[in-house]
Amino acid sequence: IIGDWAADNPIDIIIPLLIFGVPIFDMLTTTVNRIADKKAQSLVGLLEYRGRDHFHYTLSYIGLGNKGAVLFIYLMCVLLGLNALLLARSSWDLMSAGIILCINVLFFLLISLLIIVSHKKERGKDLQ
């Protein structure tokens, strides 16, 4: 990404993180889940592992289906993009930037909770 994101304000470095929030979130949650479930024992194993544990699969498993999962991810991208615009257009006020960031953190925490609950339900089905 070429730009002067943090030239005037270090808070601006968060703008590309918001724009790429969905792929970053998917990568982090998938990696953490694979390490926690011991599906990969090394970095090479982690990179080579293929499975249906990515975010869009989880959304499909919880009942959204394929189209619903795609629409949900589109909605997430739009909301994150709007928040990035708000952050970029804010008057460099630390309070408004903090509120925008808290909203996004809460948003991802709620989605993480959704993934954890669906993951536990899936494990329970495997045990039965």
C-alpha positions as CSV (number, residue, x, y, z in Angstrom):
1,I,0.0,0.0,0.0
2,I,1.5,3.3,-1.1
3,G,0.5,6.3,0.9
4,D,1.4,8.7,3.6
5,W,-0.9,7.1,6.1
6,A,0.8,8.2,9.2
7,A,2.6,11.3,8.0
8,D,0.7,13.7,10.1
9,N,-0.9,11.5,12.7
10,P,0.2,8.1,13.9
11,I,-3.4,7.0,14.4
12,D,-3.7,7.0,10.6
13,I,-1.7,3.7,10.4
14,I,-5.0,2.0,11.5
15,I,-6.8,3.0,8.3
16,P,-5.2,0.3,6.1
17,L,-5.8,-2.2,9.0
18,L,-9.5,-1.3,8.8
19,I,-9.6,-1.6,5.1
20,F,-8.0,-5.0,5.2
21,G,-9.8,-6.0,8.4
22,V,-11.6,-9.0,7.0
23,P,-8.6,-10.8,5.5
24,I,-6.4,-10.0,8.6
25,F,-9.2,-11.2,10.9
26,D,-9.6,-14.4,8.9
27,M,-5.9,-15.1,8.9
28,L,-5.5,-14.5,12.6
29,T,-8.5,-16.5,13.7
30,T,-7.7,-19.4,11.4
31,T,-4.1,-19.5,12.5
32,V,-5.0,-19.3,16.2
33,N,-7.6,-22.1,15.8
34,R,-5.2,-24.3,13.9
35,I,-2.6,-23.9,16.6
36,A,-5.1,-24.4,19.4
37,D,-6.6,-27.5,17.8
38,K,-3.0,-28.8,17.1
39,K,-3.8,-29.2,13.4
40,A,-0.4,-27.9,12.5
41,Q,2.8,-28.7,14.5
42,S,5.2,-26.4,12.7
43,L,5.2,-23.3,10.6
44,V,5.5,-25.4,7.4
45,G,2.6,-27.5,8.6
46,L,0.6,-24.4,9.3
47,L,1.3,-23.0,5.8
48,E,0.5,-26.3,4.1
49,Y,-2.6,-27.2,6.0
50,R,-5.8,-26.9,4.1
51,G,-9.2,-27.1,5.7
52,R,-12.6,-25.7,6.0
53,D,-11.9,-23.5,9.0
54,H,-11.8,-20.1,7.4
55,F,-14.3,-17.4,8.3
56,H,-16.6,-17.8,5.3
57,Y,-17.0,-21.6,6.1
58,T,-17.8,-20.8,9.7
59,L,-20.5,-18.3,8.5
60,S,-21.9,-21.0,6.2
61,Y,-21.9,-23.6,9.0
62,I,-23.8,-21.4,11.4
63,G,-26.7,-21.2,9.0
64,L,-26.1,-18.3,6.7
65,G,-25.3,-20.4,3.7
66,N,-22.9,-19.4,1.0
67,K,-24.8,-16.4,-0.3
68,G,-25.5,-15.2,3.3
69,A,-21.8,-15.6,4.2
70,V,-20.7,-13.5,1.2
71,L,-23.3,-10.8,2.0
72,F,-22.2,-10.7,5.6
73,I,-18.6,-10.3,4.6
74,Y,-19.5,-7.6,2.1
75,L,-21.4,-5.8,4.9
76,M,-18.3,-6.1,7.1
77,C,-16.1,-4.7,4.4
78,V,-18.5,-1.8,3.9
79,L,-18.7,-1.0,7.6
80,L,-15.0,-1.2,8.0
81,G,-14.4,1.0,5.0
82,L,-16.9,3.6,6.3
83,N,-15.1,3.5,9.7
84,A,-11.8,4.0,7.9
85,L,-13.3,7.0,6.1
86,L,-14.6,8.4,9.4
87,L,-11.2,7.9,10.9
88,A,-9.5,9.6,7.9
89,R,-11.9,12.5,8.0
90,S,-12.0,13.0,11.7
91,S,-10.6,16.2,13.0
92,W,-7.5,14.4,14.4
93,D,-9.3,14.4,17.7
94,L,-8.0,11.5,19.8
95,M,-11.4,11.0,21.4
96,S,-13.3,10.5,18.1
97,A,-10.5,8.2,16.8
98,G,-10.7,6.2,20.0
99,I,-14.4,5.8,19.7
100,I,-14.2,4.6,16.1
101,L,-11.4,2.1,17.1
102,C,-13.5,0.8,20.1
103,I,-16.5,0.2,17.9
104,N,-14.3,-1.8,15.5
105,V,-12.7,-3.8,18.3
106,L,-16.1,-4.6,19.8
107,F,-17.4,-5.6,16.3
108,F,-14.5,-8.1,15.9
109,L,-14.9,-9.4,19.4
110,L,-18.6,-10.1,18.8
111,I,-17.7,-12.0,15.6
112,S,-14.9,-13.9,17.4
113,L,-17.5,-14.9,20.0
114,L,-19.7,-16.1,17.2
115,I,-16.9,-18.2,15.8
116,I,-16.0,-19.6,19.2
117,V,-19.6,-20.7,19.9
118,S,-20.0,-22.3,16.5
119,H,-16.6,-24.0,16.9
120,K,-17.6,-25.5,20.3
121,K,-21.0,-26.6,18.8
122,E,-19.1,-28.3,15.9
123,R,-16.8,-30.1,18.4
124,G,-19.8,-31.2,20.4
125,K,-21.3,-32.8,17.3
126,D,-18.0,-34.6,16.6
127,L,-18.0,-36.1,20.1
128,Q,-21.5,-37.5,19.8
